[in-house]
Amino acid sequence: MTFEDDFAVTLRAAADLAPDPALYRLVADAERRARVRRSRRLAAVAGGLAVVVLVVGSFAAFGGGVGADDVRPATEPVRPMTSAEVVELVTSLLPQGKVRFERVETPGVPGPTGDRYRTDGGLYLDDGKGESIIHYTVDRTELTPDAAAVCMDSFSTPQDSCERTTGSDGSALVIDKLRDRSDERLREWRATWASADGRRVQVFEYNGQRENTNRENPPLDADQLRALVTAPAWDRVFDALPARENPPKPPTPEPGPKAEELLAKLVPLLPQGAVPSGQDGKSDPHLTVTYEGRTSMLTLNVTQPGKRGQQDKEYAGSPGSAGPLAVREQRADGSLVVTNSFGNGKTATEPLLHWSAAVYYADGRKIEIFEQNGENGYTARPGQPALSLEQLKAIVTAPSWRS
């Protein structure tokens, strides 16, 4: 699976069929690959809170892409299926209303991404309250249910609720109710069912189309979503997809210490009198800090020694890697320390919304902290942050990180 292939396809699909959905954190496997340029991506996300939401949300709806895993031999489909048959099947699973398909793929025939293990489509459902967009994806993955069906990270995505249940057969079912980061009116509800043998059904629905919301909530409630993704009728579509040669396997753990271990190292390095709260170690380590009456959110990013970190160091030393307020300090031990302040974009300076400090060592180890005034990863307010740049710099350069 590659991020680049799926992202290109999603750009096209999003223009044709998508509202401004909530920001969707990429599924576990794609997320790990996206961390190759974590520092640059964090800065880009922090600086563009109100853009690319549509694209990323749609990306999630369309699942995986093409990669080295997809070139292995696959079994022939049990029974081919035409796109017209898919339309008939999907329509039969939806509640009463007018259904208009915008796009539908033929199972077993590689779509725009070239992934023959997946088929998807998009449609409009009008239940009498106006058309609402619905996406579906049916695919055979190499992911276990723990990785294939997960709740979104509420730090990165506004979330009303998420329910995750597991079945006696090892399957997992997620009903996730999300909101848009920049428009309170927009809703994206998604259901994901994943089986122990790698089969997965995903449905994404919205409370309207594009920027035209026509109801408070999407047309299918949680029970209807649950019944839809677990319907036995999807077996007919799976029969039309080739089976993967290898069984699902757990994702490879990230090297280095876990998020909660990094937070345990961070807290003692805070200035005296700083009060930590709201620790979140589900993805990147996040920590809310109150100091001298000001509250900010810290995000910690640690890269272990290696080539990736050395590439990050080389990039951080280049003039175009940060905005006009970046300060670079080359130290005698070969390390590079960079402090930075920026607004809504890495070159923006009014108003300032984000502050960061990072140290890059010659062996590729990197310690980096991002700070913003806000309670999560999608809100940022102007004003003096809880910790100064000098205090952030003192934290990242502390010797304890290397012990």
C-alpha positions in Angstrom: 0.0 0.0 0.0 1.4 3.5 -0.9 0.2 6.8 0.3 1.2 8.6 -2.9 -1.0 6.4 -5.2 -4.1 6.7 -3.0 -3.6 10.4 -2.4 -3.5 11.1 -6.1 -6.7 9.1 -6.8 -8.4 10.8 -3.8 -7.7 14.2 -5.2 -9.7 13.3 -8.3 -12.5 11.5 -6.4 -12.9 14.3 -3.9 -13.6 16.8 -6.6 -16.3 14.6 -8.1 -18.0 13.3 -5.0 -17.4 14.5 -1.5 -18.4 17.2 1.0 -15.9 18.8 3.4 -15.7 15.8 5.8 -13.8 15.6 9.0 -10.1 15.1 8.9 -9.4 11.4 8.8 -6.3 10.1 10.4 -4.9 7.5 8.0 -5.3 3.9 8.8 -2.6 2.3 10.8 -0.4 1.1 8.0 -0.5 4.2 5.9 0.0 6.3 9.0 3.3 4.5 9.8 4.6 5.2 6.3 3.6 8.8 6.4 5.9 9.3 9.4 8.9 9.4 7.2 8.6 13.2 7.2 6.8 13.6 10.5 8.3 17.0 11.3 7.4 18.5 8.0 3.9 17.1 8.0 3.2 18.3 11.6 4.2 21.8 10.5 2.1 21.7 7.4 -0.9 20.4 9.3 -0.5 23.0 12.0 -0.3 25.7 9.5 -3.2 24.7 7.4 -6.0 23.9 9.8 -8.7 24.8 7.4 -7.5 23.2 4.2 -7.2 19.7 2.7 -9.9 18.4 5.1 -12.0 17.2 2.2 -9.2 15.3 0.6 -8.0 13.5 3.7 -11.5 12.5 4.7 -12.2 11.1 1.3 -8.9 9.3 1.3 -10.0 7.3 4.4 -13.2 6.4 2.6 -11.3 4.8 -0.2 -9.0 2.5 1.8 -5.7 1.2 0.6 -3.6 1.5 -2.6 -1.0 -0.2 -4.7 2.2 -1.5 -3.2 4.7 -4.3 -3.2 2.3 -6.6 -1.4 -0.2 -6.3 -4.3 2.1 -7.9 -6.9 2.0 -11.4 -5.4 0.0 -14.1 -7.0 -3.7 -14.1 -6.0 -6.4 -16.7 -6.4 -9.1 -16.2 -9.1 -12.4 -14.9 -7.9 -15.0 -17.5 -6.9 -17.6 -15.9 -9.1 -17.2 -12.7 -11.1 -19.7 -9.8 -10.7 -20.7 -6.9 -12.9 -20.9 -3.3 -11.8 -24.7 -3.5 -12.5 -25.0 -6.4 -10.1 -23.1 -4.4 -7.5 -25.5 -1.5 -7.9 -28.5 -3.8 -7.4 -26.9 -5.4 -4.3 -25.9 -2.1 -2.7 -29.3 -0.5 -3.4 -31.1 -3.5 -1.8 -29.1 -2.9 1.4 -30.0 0.8 1.7 -33.2 2.2 3.3 -36.1 3.3 1.2 -35.3 6.3 -0.9 -34.0 7.4 -4.3 -30.5 6.1 -5.0 -28.2 7.7 -7.6 -24.8 6.2 -8.2 -22.0 8.6 -9.1 -19.3 5.9 -9.4 -19.1 2.1 -9.1 -16.2 -0.2 -9.7 -16.4 -3.7 -11.0 -15.1 -6.2 -8.4 -11.9 -7.9 -9.4 -11.1 -5.3 -12.0 -8.3 -2.9 -10.8 -9.7 0.6 -10.4 -7.8 3.8 -10.7 -5.3 2.7 -8.0 -4.7 -0.7 -9.7 -5.7 -2.5 -6.5 -7.5 -5.7 -7.5 -8.3 -6.7 -3.9 -10.6 -3.7 -3.4 -13.7 -2.3 -5.0 -15.6 0.8 -4.0 -18.2 3.3 -5.1 -20.0 6.5 -4.3 -23.7 7.3 -4.4 -26.3 9.8 -3.4 -29.2 8.7 -1.2 -32.4 10.8 -1.0 -34.7 9.6 1.8 -37.0 12.6 1.3 -34.8 15.1 3.1 -32.4 15.7 0.2 -29.5 13.9 -1.3 -26.7 12.8 1.0 -23.3 11.3 0.0 -22.5 7.7 0.8 -19.2 5.9 0.1 -18.6 2.2 0.4 -15.4 0.1 0.2 -15.1 -3.7 0.1 -11.6 -5.1 0.2 -9.5 -8.0 1.2 -6.7 -6.7 3.4 -3.6 -8.1 5.0 -4.6 -6.4 8.3 -5.8 -8.0 11.5 -9.1 -6.5 12.9 -7.0 -4.6 15.5 -5.5 -2.5 12.6 -8.3 -2.6 10.1 -11.1 -1.3 12.3 -10.1 1.4 14.7 -11.6 4.5 16.2 -10.2 7.8 15.0 -7.9 9.7 17.2 -10.0 12.4 18.8 -6.9 14.6 19.2 -6.7 15.0 15.5 -10.4 14.7 14.5 -13.5 16.2 16.2 -15.4 13.2 17.4 -18.9 13.0 18.9 -18.5 9.3 19.8 -16.9 6.0 18.7 -18.1 2.5 19.5 -15.9 -0.4 18.9 -17.1 -4.0 19.5 -15.5 -7.4 18.8 -17.3 -10.6 17.8 -16.8 -14.1 19.0 -15.3 -14.9 15.6 -12.5 -12.3 16.1 -14.1 -9.7 13.9 -14.3 -6.0 14.9 -17.0 -3.4 14.2 -16.5 0.4 14.6 -19.2 3.1 14.5 -17.4 6.5 14.5 -19.3 9.8 14.5 -17.1 12.6 13.4 -17.4 16.3 12.8 -15.6 18.6 10.4 -12.6 20.6 11.8 -13.7 23.9 10.4 -17.5 23.7 9.9 -19.6 22.6 12.9 -22.5 21.8 10.6 -20.8 19.0 8.7 -21.0 15.4 10.0 -19.3 12.3 8.8 -20.4 8.9 10.2 -18.5 5.8 9.3 -18.9 2.1 9.9 -16.1 -0.4 9.5 -16.4 -4.2 9.8 -13.2 -6.2 9.6 -12.9 -10.0 9.9 -10.0 -12.2 11.1 -9.3 -13.4 7.6 -8.7 -9.8 6.3 -12.1 -9.0 4.8 -13.3 -5.5 5.4 -16.4 -3.4 4.6 -16.5 0.3 5.1 -19.3 2.8 4.7 -18.9 6.6 5.0 -22.0 8.8 5.0 -22.5 12.6 5.3 -25.4 14.9 6.3 -25.7 16.3 2.8 -23.4 16.8 -0.2 -20.4 18.9 -0.6 -21.0 22.2 1.2 -24.8 21.7 1.2 -25.9 20.2 4.5 -29.6 19.3 4.5 -30.0 17.7 7.9 -28.5 17.6 11.3 -27.2 14.0 11.0 -26.5 11.6 8.1 -29.4 9.5 6.9 -28.4 6.2 8.4 -28.4 5.9 12.2 -25.9 3.7 14.1 -28.1 0.6 14.0 -28.6 1.0 10.3 -24.9 1.4 9.7 -24.2 -1.6 11.8 -26.6 -3.7 9.9 -25.3 -2.4 6.6 -21.6 -3.3 7.0 -22.3 -6.7 8.6 -24.9 -7.8 6.0 -24.2 -11.3 4.6 -24.9 -10.0 1.1 -21.4 -8.5 1.0 -20.1 -12.1 0.7 -21.2 -12.0 -3.0 -18.9 -9.1 -3.6 -16.0 -10.8 -1.7 -16.6 -13.8 -4.0 -15.8 -11.5 -7.0 -12.5 -10.3 -5.5 -9.3 -12.4 -5.6 -8.2 -13.8 -2.3 -4.8 -12.7 -1.0 -2.1 -15.4 -0.8 -0.9 -14.5 2.7 -3.1 -14.4 5.8 -3.5 -11.1 7.8 -0.6 -10.3 10.1 -0.3 -7.7 12.9 1.5 -4.5 12.0 5.1 -4.2 12.8 5.6 -2.3 16.0 7.2 1.1 15.8 10.8 1.0 16.9 11.9 2.8 20.0 10.0 3.7 23.2 6.2 3.9 23.3 4.3 7.2 23.6 3.6 6.7 27.3 7.3 6.1 28.0 8.2 9.3 26.2 5.6 11.3 28.1 7.1 9.9 31.3 10.4 11.4 30.3 8.9 14.7 29.2 7.0 15.6 32.4 10.1 15.9 34.7 11.7 18.3 32.2 8.9 20.8 32.4 9.7 24.1 34.2 9.1 24.2 37.9 5.5 25.1 38.6 4.2 23.8 35.2 1.2 21.6 35.7 0.7 18.7 33.2 -2.7 17.3 32.4 -4.6 15.6 29.6 -1.9 13.1 28.6 -2.6 11.3 25.3 -0.3 8.5 24.2 -2.5 6.7 21.6 -0.5 8.0 18.7 2.0 10.8 19.0 2.6 11.8 22.7 0.4 14.8 23.5 0.4 16.8 26.8 -1.6 19.7 28.0 0.5 22.1 30.2 -0.5 25.0 32.3 2.2 27.5 33.4 1.8 30.9 35.0 -1.9 31.0 34.1 -1.4 30.0 30.4 -2.4 26.6 29.0 -1.0 25.1 25.8 -0.8 21.7 24.1 2.6 20.0 23.5 3.1 17.4 20.9 6.3 15.3 21.2 8.0 13.7 18.2 11.1 11.5 18.7 13.0 9.8 15.9 15.4 7.0 16.7 19.0 7.0 15.3 19.1 6.0 11.7 19.1 7.2 8.1 15.6 8.7 8.3 16.7 11.0 11.1 19.8 11.9 9.3 17.8 12.9 6.2 15.5 15.0 8.5 18.6 16.8 9.9 19.9 17.6 6.4 16.5 19.0 5.4 16.2 21.0 8.6 19.4 22.7 7.9 18.2 23.9 4.4 16.9 27.5 4.1 13.5 26.4 2.7 12.7 24.0 5.5 11.0 26.6 7.8 9.6 30.1 7.8 11.3 33.5 8.4 11.4 33.2 12.2 13.3 29.9 12.3 16.6 30.1 14.2 19.3 27.4 13.5 22.2 26.7 15.8 24.9 24.3 14.8 26.6 22.9 17.9 30.1 21.6 18.4 29.0 18.0 18.9 27.5 18.0 15.3 23.9 18.4 16.4 21.6 21.0 15.0 19.1 22.9 17.1 16.2 24.7 15.4 13.6 26.9 17.1 10.6 28.3 15.1 7.4 30.3 15.4 4.8 30.5 12.7 1.2 31.2 12.0 -1.3 29.7 9.6 1.4 28.3 7.3 5.1 28.0 7.8 5.9 31.4 6.2 3.0 33.2 8.1 3.9 35.4 11.1 0.7 37.2 11.9 -0.8 36.0 14.1 1.6 33.5 15.6 -0.1 30.2 16.4 2.6 27.6 16.7 6.0 27.3 18.4 8.5 24.5 18.1 12.0 23.4 19.1 14.0 20.5 17.8 17.5 19.0 18.1 18.9 16.8 15.4 21.9 14.6 16.2 24.5 13.4 13.8 23.4 9.7 14.3 19.9 10.6 13.2 18.2 10.9 16.6 15.7 13.8 16.8 13.8 15.3 19.7 11.1 17.8 18.7 8.3 19.6 20.5 5.4 21.5 18.9 3.4 23.9 21.1 0.1 25.5 20.4 -2.7 27.3 22.4 -5.6 24.9 22.2 -6.9 21.6 23.6 -6.3 19.4 20.6 -4.6 19.1 17.3 -7.0 21.0 15.2 -7.6 24.2 17.2 -5.0 26.9 17.6 -5.3 30.4 19.2 -3.1 33.4 19.0 -1.5 34.6 22.2 1.5 34.0 24.5 2.0 30.2 24.8 2.5 28.5 28.2 6.2 27.8 27.5 8.7 30.0 25.8 10.9 29.0 22.9 13.9 28.9 25.3 12.0 26.6 27.6 11.1 24.3 24.7 14.7 24.3 23.6 15.9 23.4 27.1 13.5 20.4 27.1 14.5 18.9 23.8 18.3 19.3 24.5 18.1 17.7 27.9 20.6 14.9 28.2 18.0 12.5 29.6 16.6 11.9 26.1 19.8 10.1 25.2 19.8 7.8 28.2 
